């Protein structure tokens, strides 16, 4: 049986970007980036501060326009001014601080805000608001003022406002950076469930290897260039490489790395806590 090829939702081709005012001698924020993201793919974007992660995300959403090269969103170039609304509907953006994204006085009004700007019929707005609120566990909070919500609830409200627009892809710029562990789990589970259940593409900028571990694929940027692109197990267990870039592996990978340096024989590809515990138990039985 033939396997259907996944649709490419986003494609960046030879992408360069330099911020206005930078001198000719300075390096571009992005330098010749080529990237494809398929429908339903969950991509984690890693890199040290200043590596170009947020710049790339803004270019994919047409908040910035390329200095050279192009970005295609479902085949539409982001430099086509008349198509910007469609591009941004296709790729919704979730920012680090939900307070910068929430604009209304109730959760219900905030979810409906983008839909009202599209001038959708009131019945359709009502249907979408109710559906997305139920999907994200916000129904009981619809009449609440957003400023009284927890960090996780605020971020879910921001996500709901984007999902109501029915995007094909969500771009997330460190969406859990300001959340406590409970809020972080809440938001990441919501997004991952949507990715799996609805084939929603996700591009997730993060510094946290435990978050990147849950992606289908990891891309690492350094000084505006892609320097790694592969499966989480492949990327997050290559600690020598990560350390050279100023990055860390997962807690389990880092601990296994230190134990190996002390002479303990452990598998090279330990990434998760359970894998480390099982390997340590097996090592104890052998000894």
C-alpha positions in Angstrom: 0.0 0.0 0.0 1.4 3.4 -1.0 2.1 5.8 1.9 0.7 9.3 1.4 3.3 12.0 1.7 2.5 14.6 4.4 1.6 18.1 3.2 4.3 20.7 3.8 2.7 23.5 5.8 5.7 25.8 6.1 8.8 26.1 4.0 11.7 28.5 4.5 14.1 28.8 1.6 17.6 30.4 1.9 16.2 32.6 4.6 18.3 35.7 5.7 17.3 38.4 8.1 19.2 41.4 9.3 17.6 43.9 11.8 17.4 47.5 10.6 20.4 49.6 11.8 22.9 46.8 11.9 26.2 47.6 10.3 27.4 45.8 7.2 30.0 44.0 9.2 27.6 42.5 11.6 26.2 39.0 11.1 22.6 38.5 10.0 20.2 37.3 12.7 19.4 34.4 10.3 21.9 33.2 7.7 20.6 30.9 4.9 18.0 28.9 6.8 16.3 26.1 4.9 13.4 24.4 6.8 10.3 22.4 6.0 7.5 21.6 8.5 4.8 19.1 7.6 1.2 19.1 8.6 0.7 17.5 12.0 4.4 17.7 12.9 5.6 18.8 16.3 8.9 20.6 15.9 11.0 21.9 18.8 13.4 24.8 18.1 16.4 25.0 20.4 19.4 27.4 20.6 21.3 29.7 22.9 20.1 33.3 23.4 20.7 35.2 20.2 20.7 32.2 18.0 17.8 33.4 15.9 14.9 31.3 17.3 12.4 34.1 17.9 13.4 35.9 14.7 12.7 32.7 12.7 9.3 32.3 14.4 8.4 35.9 13.6 9.4 35.4 9.9 7.2 32.3 9.7 4.2 34.3 11.0 5.0 37.3 8.7 5.6 39.6 11.7 8.9 40.2 10.0 9.8 40.0 6.3 12.9 38.3 5.0 16.0 40.3 4.0 16.6 37.6 1.4 15.0 34.2 0.6 11.4 33.4 1.2 8.9 31.8 3.6 5.9 29.9 2.1 2.9 29.1 4.3 0.7 26.6 2.5 2.4 27.8 -0.7 1.7 31.5 0.0 4.7 33.8 0.2 4.7 35.9 3.4 5.9 39.0 1.4 2.5 39.1 -0.4 0.9 42.0 1.5 -2.6 41.0 0.4 -2.2 37.5 1.8 -0.9 38.5 5.3 -4.2 37.9 7.0 -4.5 34.4 5.5 -0.9 33.6 6.6 -1.5 34.7 10.2 -4.8 32.8 10.3 -2.9 29.7 9.1 0.0 30.1 11.6 -1.2 31.4 14.9 1.4 32.8 17.3 1.6 32.2 21.1 3.9 34.5 23.0 5.9 34.0 26.2 3.8 36.3 28.3 0.0 35.7 27.9 -0.7 39.1 29.4 0.7 40.6 26.1 -1.8 38.6 24.1 -5.0 38.9 26.2 -7.0 42.0 25.4 -10.6 41.6 26.6 -12.3 41.8 30.0 -13.6 38.2 30.1 -12.2 34.9 28.8 -15.2 34.6 26.5 -14.6 38.0 24.9 -11.0 37.3 24.5 -11.5 34.0 22.7 -14.0 35.8 20.4 -11.8 38.8 19.7 -10.1 37.5 16.6 -13.4 36.0 15.2 -15.1 39.3 15.6 -12.3 41.0 13.6 -13.0 38.5 10.8 -16.7 39.7 10.9 -18.0 36.1 11.3 -21.7 35.6 12.0 -22.5 35.7 15.7 -23.8 32.1 15.7 -20.5 30.9 14.2 -18.6 32.9 16.8 -20.7 31.4 19.6 -20.2 27.9 18.2 -16.4 28.3 17.9 -16.0 29.9 21.4 -18.0 27.2 23.1 -16.2 24.4 21.2 -12.7 25.6 21.9 -13.5 26.5 25.5 -14.8 22.9 26.1 -11.7 21.5 24.3 -9.3 23.4 26.5 -11.2 23.1 29.8 -12.2 26.7 30.0 -16.0 26.5 29.9 -16.4 27.3 33.6 -14.1 30.3 33.2 -15.8 32.0 30.3 -17.2 34.9 32.4 -14.0 35.3 34.5 -11.7 38.3 34.1 -8.4 37.1 32.6 -6.3 39.0 35.2 -7.8 36.7 37.9 -6.7 33.5 36.2 -3.6 31.4 37.0 -0.6 31.6 34.6 -1.6 28.2 33.0 -5.2 29.3 32.6 -4.1 32.6 31.0 -1.9 30.8 28.5 -4.7 28.3 27.7 -7.0 31.3 27.1 -4.4 32.8 24.7 -4.2 29.4 22.9 -8.0 29.2 22.8 -8.1 32.6 21.0 -5.7 31.3 18.4 -7.4 27.9 18.0 -10.8 29.6 17.5 -9.3 31.0 14.2 -8.8 27.4 13.1 -5.1 27.6 12.2 -3.2 24.7 10.6 -0.1 25.5 12.8 0.7 27.1 16.1 4.0 28.9 16.7 5.0 29.1 20.3 7.7 31.3 21.7 8.7 29.8 25.1 5.1 29.6 26.2 5.9 28.1 29.6 8.8 30.3 30.6 6.7 32.3 33.1 4.7 29.3 34.4 5.1 27.2 37.5 5.5 23.4 37.0 1.8 22.7 37.2 1.0 25.5 34.6 3.8 24.2 32.4 2.4 20.7 32.4 -1.1 22.0 31.8 -0.2 24.0 28.7 2.1 21.4 27.2 -0.4 18.6 27.6 -3.1 20.8 26.0 -0.9 21.5 22.9 0.4 18.0 22.5 -3.1 16.6 22.7 -4.3 19.0 20.0 -1.3 18.1 17.9 -2.1 14.4 18.1 -5.9 14.6 17.9 -6.3 17.3 15.3 -3.1 17.0 13.3 -2.2 20.5 14.4 1.4 21.5 13.4 3.4 23.0 16.3 6.7 24.9 16.2 7.8 25.3 19.8 10.8 27.5 20.8 12.1 26.4 24.1 15.3 26.3 26.2 14.0 23.3 28.2 15.3 19.9 26.9 12.5 18.1 28.8 10.0 20.0 26.7 11.9 19.4 23.5 12.1 15.7 24.3 8.3 15.4 23.6 8.6 16.8 20.0 8.7 14.7 16.9 11.8 16.5 15.7 14.3 19.0 17.0 16.1 21.7 15.1 19.0 23.6 16.7 20.0 27.1 15.6 23.4 28.7 16.3 24.3 32.2 15.2 21.4 32.2 12.7 22.2 28.8 11.1 20.7 25.4 11.5 23.4 23.2 13.0 21.3 20.1 13.9 18.0 18.6 12.7 16.9 15.2 13.9 14.9 13.0 16.3 14.9 14.0 20.0 16.8 10.8 21.0 19.5 11.6 18.5 19.9 15.3 19.4 19.4 15.2 23.2 21.8 12.4 23.9 24.7 14.0 22.0 25.9 15.9 25.1 29.4 16.8 23.8 27.7 18.6 20.9 25.1 20.3 23.0 27.6 21.5 25.6 29.7 23.1 22.8 26.6 25.1 21.9 26.0 26.1 25.5 23.0 23.8 25.7 22.0 21.0 28.1 20.5 17.6 27.7 17.7 16.2 29.8 18.4 15.6 33.5 18.6 11.9 32.9 21.0 12.3 30.0 23.2 14.7 32.0 23.3 12.4 35.0 24.1 9.4 32.8 26.9 11.4 31.2 28.4 12.1 34.6 28.1 8.5 35.8 29.8 7.2 32.7 32.7 9.6 33.4 33.0 7.9 36.8 33.3 4.6 35.1 29.8 3.2 35.2 28.8 1.4 32.0 25.5 2.8 30.8 23.8 2.8 27.3 24.7 5.9 25.2 21.2 6.9 24.3 19.6 7.6 27.7 17.2 10.5 27.5 14.3 9.8 30.0 14.3 9.2 33.7 12.8 5.8 33.3 15.5 4.7 30.9 18.2 5.8 33.4 16.5 4.0 36.4 16.1 0.8 34.4 19.8 1.0 33.2 21.0 1.6 36.8 18.9 -1.3 38.1 20.3 -3.6 35.4 23.8 -2.4 36.1 23.3 -3.2 39.8 22.1 -6.7 39.0 25.1 -7.4 36.8 27.5 -6.2 39.4 
